[in-house]
Each structure stands twice: as C-alpha cells, then as structure tokens.
Amino acid sequence: MLGELIGELHGKRTGRRVLSTDGGFKVEVSFEDSGKILGIEVNNIGTYWSAPRPDGSLYGEGQGLVITQDGEMATWKGQGVGKLLRGGAVSYRGAIYYSTASPKLARLNTIAAVFEYEVDANGNTHTKEWEWK
C-alpha cells in the first residue's frame, strides 16, 4: 500500500549515451533535479540505463546521490519499467532504496520508495516518490 508522498523533484536530463545496439539498444541517461525529500530541500544527481523488453516496454536500473542544502548526503539505487512516449519523452514506474549516515535523512534507510519519473520531449524531469508500506 502506498504511504505518504515523501518526495517531489523537478529537473533536467543532462546527458544521453548509447551503450549498445546489439540485439536492441541500451541507453544511459543522466539527470539533475531538485526539490524536497522528507520535507528537506535537496539536489539530486542520477544516472540510469534502459533497454527494451520483447513487448516494447523499457526496463532500467539507476543510481544517484541526494545532497541537502547543508551538505548531508544519501545514495540511492532503483529499478523501474517504462515506456517511450511521443517526441522522445519517457515515463517510468519503479522502486528506490536509499542509504545514508545522515541523521537528517536517516528515515530513508528504512523506506522502500515507489516512484513516478517522467521526462518530457524537451528533457524536463519530474519525479514523485511515496513510501511503500
């Protein structure tokens, strides 16, 4: 069951790179965004790769770093499924797991977060994360 909304961030895709075209494709994407997680202002840097599945949907895995305004940090790893949309936009749904030594962000160590991640045709990103109870 979904719990509370724990984060919402907006940002921009900063890079794309084709990793492979053997048997389909594998693309790497980097992005930066900012917003609030657990009510705390953060900046986030992330990179993920995605590849098509036989039905045309996408599967991807990513990792990143969240930094608070006063320099406290948490890392994250996630997985998701998605789809390509018109104009090169993409939409993903998945789960993220955090790790941190930060007292301010410590609650993230005990949360499985589910997310919605959208990238529009212009590379603008929007992420929402909920605690999975």
Secondary structure as a PSIPRED ss2 file (coil, helix, strand):
# PSIPRED VFORMAT (PSIPRED V4.0)

   1 M C   1.000  0.000  0.000
   2 L E   0.000  0.000  1.000
   3 G E   0.000  0.000  1.000
   4 E E   0.000  0.000  1.000
   5 L E   0.000  0.000  1.000
   6 I E   0.000  0.000  1.000
   7 G E   0.000  0.000  1.000
   8 E E   0.000  0.000  1.000
   9 L E   0.000  0.000  1.000
  10 H E   0.000  0.000  1.000
  11 G E   0.000  0.000  1.000
  12 K E   0.000  0.000  1.000
  13 R E   0.000  0.000  1.000
  14 T E   0.000  0.000  1.000
  15 G E   0.000  0.000  1.000
  16 R E   0.000  0.000  1.000
  17 R E   0.000  0.000  1.000
  18 V E   0.000  0.000  1.000
  19 L E   0.000  0.000  1.000
  20 S E   0.000  0.000  1.000
  21 T C   1.000  0.000  0.000
  22 D C   1.000  0.000  0.000
  23 G C   1.000  0.000  0.000
  24 G C   1.000  0.000  0.000
  25 F C   1.000  0.000  0.000
  26 K E   0.000  0.000  1.000
  27 V E   0.000  0.000  1.000
  28 E E   0.000  0.000  1.000
  29 V E   0.000  0.000  1.000
  30 S E   0.000  0.000  1.000
  31 F E   0.000  0.000  1.000
  32 E E   0.000  0.000  1.000
  33 D E   0.000  0.000  1.000
  34 S E   0.000  0.000  1.000
  35 G E   0.000  0.000  1.000
  36 K E   0.000  0.000  1.000
  37 I E   0.000  0.000  1.000
  38 L C   1.000  0.000  0.000
  39 G C   1.000  0.000  0.000
  40 I E   0.000  0.000  1.000
  41 E E   0.000  0.000  1.000
  42 V E   0.000  0.000  1.000
  43 N E   0.000  0.000  1.000
  44 N E   0.000  0.000  1.000
  45 I E   0.000  0.000  1.000
  46 G E   0.000  0.000  1.000
  47 T E   0.000  0.000  1.000
  48 Y E   0.000  0.000  1.000
  49 W E   0.000  0.000  1.000
  50 S E   0.000  0.000  1.000
  51 A E   0.000  0.000  1.000
  52 P E   0.000  0.000  1.000
  53 R C   1.000  0.000  0.000
  54 P C   1.000  0.000  0.000
  55 D C   1.000  0.000  0.000
  56 G C   1.000  0.000  0.000
  57 S C   1.000  0.000  0.000
  58 L E   0.000  0.000  1.000
  59 Y E   0.000  0.000  1.000
  60 G E   0.000  0.000  1.000
  61 E E   0.000  0.000  1.000
  62 G E   0.000  0.000  1.000
  63 Q E   0.000  0.000  1.000
  64 G E   0.000  0.000  1.000
  65 L E   0.000  0.000  1.000
  66 V E   0.000  0.000  1.000
  67 I E   0.000  0.000  1.000
  68 T E   0.000  0.000  1.000
  69 Q C   1.000  0.000  0.000
  70 D C   1.000  0.000  0.000
  71 G C   1.000  0.000  0.000
  72 E C   1.000  0.000  0.000
  73 M E   0.000  0.000  1.000
  74 A E   0.000  0.000  1.000
  75 T E   0.000  0.000  1.000
  76 W E   0.000  0.000  1.000
  77 K E   0.000  0.000  1.000
  78 G E   0.000  0.000  1.000
  79 Q E   0.000  0.000  1.000
  80 G E   0.000  0.000  1.000
  81 V E   0.000  0.000  1.000
  82 G E   0.000  0.000  1.000
  83 K E   0.000  0.000  1.000
  84 L E   0.000  0.000  1.000
  85 L C   1.000  0.000  0.000
  86 R H   0.000  1.000  0.000
  87 G H   0.000  1.000  0.000
  88 G H   0.000  1.000  0.000
  89 A C   1.000  0.000  0.000
  90 V E   0.000  0.000  1.000
  91 S E   0.000  0.000  1.000
  92 Y E   0.000  0.000  1.000
  93 R E   0.000  0.000  1.000
  94 G E   0.000  0.000  1.000
  95 A E   0.000  0.000  1.000
  96 I E   0.000  0.000  1.000
  97 Y E   0.000  0.000  1.000
  98 Y E   0.000  0.000  1.000
  99 S E   0.000  0.000  1.000
 100 T C   1.000  0.000  0.000
 101 A C   1.000  0.000  0.000
 102 S C   1.000  0.000  0.000
 103 P C   1.000  0.000  0.000
 104 K C   1.000  0.000  0.000
 105 L C   1.000  0.000  0.000
 106 A H   0.000  1.000  0.000
 107 R H   0.000  1.000  0.000
 108 L H   0.000  1.000  0.000
 109 N H   0.000  1.000  0.000
 110 T H   0.000  1.000  0.000
 111 I C   1.000  0.000  0.000
 112 A E   0.000  0.000  1.000
 113 A E   0.000  0.000  1.000
 114 V E   0.000  0.000  1.000
 115 F E   0.000  0.000  1.000
 116 E E   0.000  0.000  1.000
 117 Y E   0.000  0.000  1.000
 118 E E   0.000  0.000  1.000
 119 V E   0.000  0.000  1.000
 120 D C   1.000  0.000  0.000
 121 A C   1.000  0.000  0.000
 122 N C   1.000  0.000  0.000
 123 G C   1.000  0.000  0.000
 124 N E   0.000  0.000  1.000
 125 T E   0.000  0.000  1.000
 126 H E   0.000  0.000  1.000
 127 T E   0.000  0.000  1.000
 128 K E   0.000  0.000  1.000
 129 E E   0.000  0.000  1.000
 130 W E   0.000  0.000  1.000
 131 E E   0.000  0.000  1.000
 132 W E   0.000  0.000  1.000
 133 K C   1.000  0.000  0.000
